[in-house]
Amino acid sequence: MSRRSYQGLPVRTGLLTRYLDAMGRTPIEEASLEDIRASREQVYPAWPPFSWITGPTGRGVRISDAHVRARDGHRVPVRCYAPASDRPLPLLVYLHGGGWVWGSTFMYDPLCSRLAAAVPAVVVSVDYRLAPEHRSPQAVLDCLDVVTALVQDRATVVADGVPAYDPDQVGLAGDSAGGNLSAVLAQQLRDLRGPGGEPAVRHQALIYPATDMTLASPSIRENAHAPILTEAAVHAFRAHYLGDAPTEDQLRDPLSSPLFGDLEGVAPALVQVAEKDPIRDDGTRYAAALQAAGVPVRATEYVGLPHGFASFPGACPAGKQAESELAGEIRRHLAP
């Protein structure tokens, strides 16, 4: 494992990230396929002391599982979070992080259930296919197919187990690789219309998103030995997702690098980044590009925090603030 720098982190954050770096999963740059598959099965318990770190699950939120059929016939698993309501609620599609390689919908029960309660909205978390078994653009295609079905085939997917929702009020959200996928989907689906004829995707919430596969962001070198995510890990995740020797065209393809896509007319955005994150500048550069394209955007940098802070808010002094901002911005754009 490469050396890590914990300088400048809050005390609680530093203690937790030291523990995770020392005792957690095998670093991605060293992990075998067997290691990767084993890591995908990990789920943190939903009770103390673990919930002191991840935060509790949202109160009054019903969690269920369903499937949405992709274009190739694959049944994409989705995990649904539905707060009690006497009216149709907006839909928030959540795309989990994990470098397109690991992670799962189950790992995001705390965050997704709290967002469902706080917005309030029906949250559908997508278990898209992962690399290296399924390389780019499979994750994008799975997520596109799910969102398109949720908007255009609402009756079918509700009948298949997805809770009822308002298909005219759709938001996208995701962290890290999921932030990348959310940004890509916002571009790909800018012309998707809801039943009422208005653009279906009303907002994109991007939490420390990866946006540039050329790895040109200066923060990658600045935070090369950061906690949780290092420069070496960034390169390893990209190799799993795009292959060991991607061409320049692959690196700049908007399906993998949304920074190089057409941004005009995409949904308004929230972009949250972490100061001690190698891909911090991916987020700040993307927010600037959105603003230059005339897209309303709120960009926030959380000082002293590392990549991944949304998954351990209990160990971050600004964790509640970041989550409150996230829920508030989604609510502001999706409220009927």
C-alpha positions in Angstrom: 0.0 0.0 0.0 1.3 3.5 -0.9 2.0 5.9 1.9 -1.0 8.0 3.0 -1.3 11.6 4.2 -3.9 12.4 6.8 -2.7 16.0 7.4 -5.4 18.6 7.7 -8.2 16.1 8.3 -10.6 16.6 11.3 -9.7 14.3 14.2 -12.7 11.9 13.8 -12.3 11.8 10.0 -8.6 11.1 10.3 -9.1 8.2 12.8 -11.8 6.6 10.7 -9.9 6.9 7.4 -6.7 5.5 9.0 -8.7 2.5 10.2 -10.4 2.0 6.8 -7.1 2.3 4.9 -5.4 -0.2 7.2 -8.1 -2.7 7.8 -10.5 -2.3 4.9 -10.7 -4.0 1.5 -7.6 -4.8 -0.6 -6.5 -1.6 -2.4 -7.9 -1.7 -6.0 -4.4 -1.5 -7.6 -3.6 -4.8 -5.8 -7.0 -6.5 -5.9 -7.6 -9.7 -7.8 -11.0 -10.4 -9.4 -11.8 -12.6 -6.5 -11.0 -9.8 -4.1 -13.2 -7.4 -6.0 -16.1 -9.8 -6.0 -15.8 -10.5 -2.3 -15.7 -6.7 -1.6 -19.0 -6.3 -3.4 -20.7 -8.5 -0.9 -19.7 -6.3 2.1 -22.5 -4.5 3.8 -22.1 -2.5 7.0 -24.5 -3.4 9.8 -27.3 -0.9 10.4 -26.9 -0.7 14.1 -24.4 1.1 16.5 -21.5 1.6 16.5 -21.6 1.3 12.7 -24.6 3.5 12.3 -22.8 6.2 14.3 -20.5 6.5 11.3 -22.8 5.8 8.4 -25.8 7.5 9.9 -29.2 5.8 10.6 -31.7 4.6 8.0 -34.5 7.1 7.3 -37.5 6.7 9.6 -40.7 5.6 8.1 -39.1 4.6 4.8 -40.2 1.3 3.2 -37.3 -0.5 1.4 -38.1 -3.0 -1.3 -36.4 -4.6 -4.3 -37.4 -4.8 -7.9 -36.0 -5.2 -11.4 -36.1 -3.1 -14.6 -35.4 -4.8 -18.0 -32.4 -3.5 -20.0 -32.2 -3.4 -23.8 -30.3 -6.7 -23.9 -32.9 -8.4 -21.7 -30.8 -8.2 -18.5 -32.9 -7.6 -15.5 -31.2 -4.7 -13.7 -31.8 -4.9 -9.9 -33.0 -1.7 -8.3 -33.5 -1.0 -4.6 -36.4 1.3 -3.8 -37.0 3.6 -0.8 -40.5 5.0 -0.4 -41.6 7.3 2.4 -45.3 7.3 3.4 -47.3 9.9 1.4 -50.8 10.6 0.4 -49.7 12.0 -3.0 -47.3 11.0 -5.8 -43.8 11.9 -4.8 -40.9 13.0 -7.1 -38.5 10.3 -8.3 -34.8 10.4 -7.4 -32.6 7.9 -9.2 -29.4 7.2 -7.2 -26.3 5.8 -8.8 -23.8 4.4 -6.3 -20.1 4.9 -6.2 -17.2 2.4 -6.2 -15.1 3.2 -9.2 -17.5 1.4 -11.5 -15.9 -1.7 -10.0 -17.3 -2.3 -6.5 -20.1 -1.0 -4.4 -23.7 -2.0 -4.2 -27.2 -0.6 -3.6 -27.3 -2.3 -0.2 -24.3 -0.3 1.0 -26.3 2.9 0.3 -29.3 2.1 2.5 -28.5 4.7 5.1 -28.0 7.6 2.6 -30.8 6.7 0.2 -33.4 6.1 2.9 -32.5 9.4 4.5 -32.8 11.3 1.2 -36.1 9.6 0.6 -37.4 10.9 3.9 -35.8 14.4 3.7 -36.7 15.4 0.2 -39.3 13.6 0.3 -39.1 11.4 -2.8 -39.2 7.8 -4.0 -35.6 6.9 -4.4 -34.6 4.2 -6.9 -31.0 3.0 -6.5 -29.6 1.2 -9.6 -27.5 -1.9 -9.3 -25.8 -1.4 -12.7 -23.3 -3.9 -14.1 -19.7 -3.5 -12.9 -16.3 -3.7 -14.4 -14.0 -5.4 -15.1 -16.6 -8.0 -16.1 -18.7 -5.3 -17.8 -16.6 -2.4 -19.1 -17.7 1.0 -20.3 -20.3 1.8 -21.6 -22.4 -1.0 -20.0 -23.0 0.9 -16.7 -24.2 3.9 -18.7 -26.5 1.8 -20.8 -28.0 0.0 -17.7 -28.7 3.4 -16.0 -30.1 4.9 -19.2 -32.4 2.0 -19.7 -33.6 2.2 -16.1 -34.4 5.9 -16.1 -36.0 5.7 -19.6 -38.3 2.9 -18.4 -39.1 4.7 -15.2 -40.3 7.7 -17.2 -41.8 6.1 -20.3 -43.1 2.8 -19.0 -44.2 3.9 -15.5 -47.2 1.5 -15.4 -45.0 -1.5 -16.2 -42.3 -0.8 -13.7 -44.7 0.1 -10.9 -46.5 -3.2 -11.6 -43.1 -4.9 -11.4 -42.5 -3.7 -7.9 -41.2 -0.1 -8.1 -43.3 2.2 -5.7 -45.6 4.8 -7.4 -44.0 8.2 -8.2 -44.4 11.3 -10.3 -42.6 10.7 -13.7 -42.7 14.4 -14.4 -40.4 15.2 -11.5 -37.2 13.2 -11.9 -33.8 13.9 -10.3 -30.4 12.1 -10.7 -27.9 11.8 -7.9 -24.7 9.8 -7.4 -21.3 9.9 -5.7 -17.9 9.4 -7.3 -18.4 6.9 -10.2 -22.1 7.4 -9.6 -21.6 11.1 -10.0 -19.9 10.4 -13.3 -22.9 8.3 -14.4 -25.4 10.9 -13.3 -23.6 13.6 -15.2 -23.5 11.4 -18.3 -27.2 10.6 -18.0 -28.1 14.3 -17.6 -26.5 14.9 -21.0 -28.0 11.8 -22.6 -31.5 12.4 -21.3 -31.8 16.2 -21.7 -34.6 15.7 -24.3 -36.4 12.9 -22.3 -40.0 14.2 -21.7 -42.3 13.2 -18.9 -46.0 12.5 -19.5 -46.7 16.2 -19.0 -44.5 17.1 -21.9 -41.8 18.9 -19.8 -38.2 17.7 -19.5 -38.3 14.7 -17.1 -34.9 15.2 -15.6 -35.1 18.3 -13.4 -31.9 18.2 -11.4 -28.5 16.4 -11.1 -26.8 16.1 -7.8 -23.1 15.2 -8.3 -21.1 14.2 -5.2 -17.3 14.3 -5.8 -17.9 13.2 -9.4 -15.3 11.8 -11.8 -15.7 13.8 -15.0 -12.4 13.6 -16.9 -10.9 10.2 -17.9 -7.7 11.9 -19.3 -6.9 12.5 -15.6 -5.8 16.1 -16.3 -7.1 17.5 -13.0 -4.2 19.0 -10.9 -5.7 17.7 -7.7 -4.9 14.1 -8.7 -1.2 14.9 -8.1 -1.8 17.3 -5.3 -3.7 14.6 -3.3 -1.9 11.6 -4.7 -1.6 10.0 -1.3 -4.9 11.1 0.2 -7.0 8.8 2.4 -9.6 6.5 0.9 -8.7 7.3 -2.7 -5.2 7.7 -4.1 -3.7 8.6 -7.5 -2.7 5.0 -7.9 -6.3 3.9 -7.2 -7.7 6.4 -9.7 -5.5 4.9 -12.4 -6.5 1.4 -11.4 -10.2 2.1 -11.5 -9.9 3.7 -14.9 -8.1 0.6 -16.2 -10.8 -1.7 -14.9 -13.5 0.5 -16.5 -11.9 1.4 -19.8 -9.2 -1.2 -20.3 -5.5 -1.0 -19.8 -4.7 1.0 -22.9 -7.6 3.3 -23.7 -7.3 5.4 -26.8 -7.6 9.2 -26.7 -11.0 9.0 -28.2 -12.1 6.6 -25.5 -10.7 8.9 -22.8 -12.6 11.9 -24.2 -15.8 10.1 -25.0 -18.7 11.9 -23.2 -20.1 8.5 -22.2 -17.1 8.2 -19.9 -15.8 11.8 -19.6 -18.9 14.1 -19.3 -16.5 17.1 -19.1 -16.1 16.8 -22.9 -19.8 16.4 -23.6 -22.4 18.9 -24.8 -23.6 20.7 -21.7 -26.0 23.2 -23.1 -29.5 22.7 -21.8 -28.8 20.0 -19.2 -30.5 19.9 -15.9 -29.5 22.3 -13.1 -26.8 20.8 -10.9 -25.4 20.6 -7.4 -21.7 19.7 -7.4 -20.1 18.8 -4.0 -16.4 18.2 -3.8 -13.9 17.4 -1.0 -10.7 19.4 -0.5 -8.5 16.3 0.2 -9.8 14.3 -2.8 -7.6 13.4 -5.9 -10.6 14.1 -8.1 -11.7 17.3 -6.4 -10.9 19.3 -9.6 -12.9 17.0 -11.7 -15.9 18.4 -9.9 -14.8 22.0 -9.8 -13.9 22.0 -13.5 -17.2 20.4 -14.4 -19.1 23.0 -12.3 -17.3 25.8 -14.2 -18.0 24.2 -17.5 -21.7 23.9 -16.6 -21.8 27.6 -15.6 -20.1 28.5 -18.9 -22.8 26.6 -20.8 -25.5 28.6 -19.0 -26.6 25.8 -16.7 -27.6 26.9 -13.1 -25.2 25.2 -10.7 -24.4 25.3 -7.0 -20.8 24.2 -6.3 -19.5 23.5 -2.7 -16.1 22.4 -1.6 -16.0 20.8 1.9 -12.7 21.8 3.5 -10.6 19.2 5.2 -12.7 16.2 4.0 -11.6 13.3 1.9 -13.2 11.4 -1.0 -16.2 9.3 0.2 -17.4 11.6 3.0 -21.1 11.1 2.1 -20.8 7.5 3.2 -19.5 8.3 6.7 -21.2 11.5 7.8 -20.9 10.6 11.5 -17.1 10.9 11.2 -17.2 14.3 9.4 -17.9 17.5 11.2 -19.5 18.9 8.1 -21.3 15.6 7.3 -24.8 16.8 8.3 -24.3 20.1 6.5 -23.3 18.4 3.3 -26.3 16.0 3.5 -28.7 18.9 4.3 -27.4 20.8 1.3 -27.9 17.7 -0.9 -31.4 17.1 0.2 -32.3 20.8 0.1 -31.1 21.3 -3.4 -32.9 18.2 -4.7 -36.1 19.3 -2.9 -35.9 22.8 -4.4 -35.8 21.5 -7.9 -38.2 18.5 -7.6 -40.9 20.0 -5.5 -44.2 19.9 -7.5 
